[in-house]
Amino acid sequence: MSQQVRITILMENDAARPDLETEHGLAYGIETPDTVGLFDTGQSDKILHNAAQLNWDWSRVQWIALSHGHYDHGGGLAAVLQHAPQALVYAHPAAFAAKLSVDDKQQVRDIGMPIDDAVTKSAAADLVLSEGGVTLGKGVRLTGEIPRTCAFEKIPERFQTYLNGNRVQEEFPDDQSMLIDTAEGTIVLLGCAHSGIINILQRVETLTNTKSIRALIGGLHLSHASAERIEATVKALRQWDIAQFYPNHCTGEAAIRALGETFPKKVFPAQAGTILEF
């Protein structure tokens, strides 16, 4: 399927221009001939400033899809919905569950979205909760839940949630990615890849029946990973024909460096203000 795709990075940890705001967060504006939407919203209303600087038109937004329920991806949702109340909000049901980070001293920090589903439902035209992948427009869809088959992609113990009043290990069933079809292959947009990038790409291959990836964009969540985990990940990525990498957000400098060494001339920056056209 051939279509023109424009991806505007509205929020990221760093910016490509001095007039843009930054924060530990991620948000993409997606435009195709058939549909316009948002994948994640950053962590605050700073996305509104960047959207204005980048001439992003909220009146055209048909949907907002959430990669998962962390504050740095869904924290800007309430602000965005004030400017795009017509948008449908797509998320996994578990995106609104408790999200915790627990340090070595057992100090618990709430890292969920600072908004619950009741608030979202009142602000949005509709809230679509789905565990499976959904189609957002022609050639644009979500992966839905990611099967876990890669042995070395373990979720860090610090991520926890509540089950029957007890703290338990977070499994991130809500973690999902976005797929956009192009004539040159599939664009894969990542939130934080909590499921593991190899698990995600295996899911993508199942959905698309191809190993051709036009671009892999987003966070790989390797910023705190061991050297062994990074090495195993980069080695496993060779299974796919990935034309371009745009790692950002939670990928980490060591992992970005390893990607650049393994895939020379294929790794590019992806900061707030970056506009990608395919």
N, C-alpha and C positions, 0 to 999 in steps of 0.2 A: 504494500500500500504506500503510495507516494503522497506526501503532503508537506507543506511548509510549516516548520515548527520554530517558534520563538520562545526562548526561556529567559526570563529576567530574574536574576537573583536579587530579591528585594531586601533580604536580611541575611547576614552571615557574621562571623566573628570579626572579620576584617573587611575593609572597604577598598574598592578600586579607585574611588574618588574622594577628595577631602570634604566634599559637601554632604556626604552621606553618614548616617548614624551607624554605629556597630553595637553588637551585644553578643553574648554567647547564645546564639539562636540561628534558626534557618527558616527561610521562606522563599518559595519560587513562584513567579507568575508564569502561567502557561498559556500560550496562544497558538491555536491552529485555525485553519479556515472554518472548522466546524464548531469549535468550542473554546471558551476562555475560562480559566479558573486559577485557583491558588492551591499549591501543595505546601502545607504548613504555614505558620503565621508568625514565627519568631516568638520572643518571650514577652513583648510589651507593645505599647502603642508607637514605639519608634518606627515601626514599619510604615506608619502613615506618612511620616516625614520623607522617608526614602521613596515611597510611592509617588509623592508629589514631585520630588526632584527628578524622578525617572519617567514622569508623564504617564503613570499607570492609571488607567480609567476604571474606577470601581463600578461604574454603571454597566460595564460589559461582563462582569464576573457572574458566571452561572453556578459555580460550585466552589466549595472549599473542602479539600481532602486532608485528613490528618494522618501522618505516618505512624504516630503513636501518642500516648498520653502524657508526655513530659512537658514541663513548663516552658522549655526553650523551643518547643515546636508548636504548642497550642496556647501559650500565654497571651498572644496577641489576638486571639479569636474574638473576644468581646469587642475590642476596638475595631477590628475589621468589619464585623457584622453591623456596626453603626453606619458604615459607609457602603456596605453591600448587603442590605437586609434581604434582598431577593435571592441570595445564594443558598443553595442546598448544601448542608454540611454532611460529609461522609466520614465515618469513623468506625472502627471496630468497637463492639460493646465494652471491651476491657480497657479502652482508652480512658474511660471515666472512673476506673477503679483506683484504689489507693496506690500511689507510687512513692516508694521510700528509698533513701540512701542511708546506709548504716555504716559508720566508720569503725575503726579498730577498737575504740573505746565504747562502742555500742550507743553512740550518740545518733539519734534518728533525725533525719531531715526530710521534710516533705518536698518531693520534686515533681509532684503531679501538676496538672493544669490548674491555675487559680480560677477555675470556673467549672460548675457542675452541669449535668445534662439538663436540669430544670431551667437554668439561666439560658443555656444555649437554645433550648426549644422555644423559649419566649422571644428570643431575639431573632432567630432564623425562621425562614419560611418553612423549613422542615429539617429534621435531623434523621439521616439515613444510617442506621447501624447494621453492619454486615460483617460476618466472619469470613465470608468468601470474597473473591475478587469481584468488583463491580465495574461496569463500563461507564465512563464519564462523558464520552463523546466518541466520534469516529476515530478509531485508532488510539484512544487514550483510555487506560484502565488501571485498576489497582490489583496488586497480586493477591490480596487477602492474606490469611495466615500462611506462615512459612514453615514447611516441614523441616524438622531438625535431623539431618543425616550425617553431617560432617563431624567427625569425632573430636577434632581439636577446637571447635568453636563453642566454647563454654561461656555461659553468662556469669559475670563476676558475682561473688557472693554478696557484695555490698548492695546490690539491687534487690529489694524485697517489697512485699505487699502484705495485705492482711487476708487471712482465710479463717472464717469462724472466730474472729477476734484475736487470732494469733499471727505473729509475723512469720512469713514463710518466704522462701526463695521466689523471686520474680521470674516468670518464664516468658514474659513479653508475647503473649498470643496476639496482642494488638499491633505488633510491629509489621508494617507493610510498606511496599515500595510502589512506585508508579512506572508504568510502561507506556511509551509513546512510539508508535510505528512510523518508520520512515522507509524510503526506498533503499537506503543503505544499511538497514538493520534497525534494531530496537534501541531506543534511548531508555536507560534505566536510571530513574531518579530515586535517591536514597534519602531517608531521614537520618537515622543514626545507625542503621544496620545492626540493631541489637540481636537479630536472629543469626547474624554471621553472614558476611558477604558471599561466602561459598554456598551456603544454604540458599541464600536469595537467588543467586545465579542458577542454581540447579532448578529452583522453582520457575525462574524465567524461561529456562530451556524447555521445561515441561509445557509451559503455556504457549511458547512460540514455536517450538520444534526446530530451533536453530541455535547455533553457538555464535552467531554473528551479533555483536553488540556495537551499535554506532557510537554510543558514548555512555560512560558510567560516571554519574554525577552525584556528589554528596558526601555524607559522612560515613566512614567505614568503622568507626568506633574502635580504633587501635591506638589511641593516644596514651593509654595506660597498659598496653599489651607488652608482653615479654618479647625479646628479640626472636625467640623461637617461634612464637605465635605469628609475628610479622613475617618471618621467613617462610613459614608453612603457608600462610595466606597468599603471599606473592607468588610462590611456586605453584599453588593450586590455580591461581588466576590464569595461568598459561593454557588451561584447558579451553578457554574461550577466545574467540577472535574479537578482541576489544580494540576498536580503532582509536578511541581517545578516552583519557581519564581526566576527570575534573574533581579531585578529592578536596574536601574542605571540612569545616566545622570540627568534628570530633576525630578526624583521621589521625592527627598527630604528625609532628615533623619527621620522626624516624620512619614512619610508614610511608609518608610522601616521598622521602628520600629513597627508600627501597623501591618504590614504584618507579621512580625516575631512572634508577640504575638498571632495573629489569626491563622496563619498557621505554627506552630512550626516544625522545622526540614525540612521545605520545601523552605526556602528563602536563596539564595546564592549570593555572590558577582559576579559582572560582569564588570570588569575593562578592560582597554586596556591590551592586552596580554593574557586574558582568552580565552582558547580554549575549546569548548563544543562539545562533540561527542555523538550522539544519534543513 
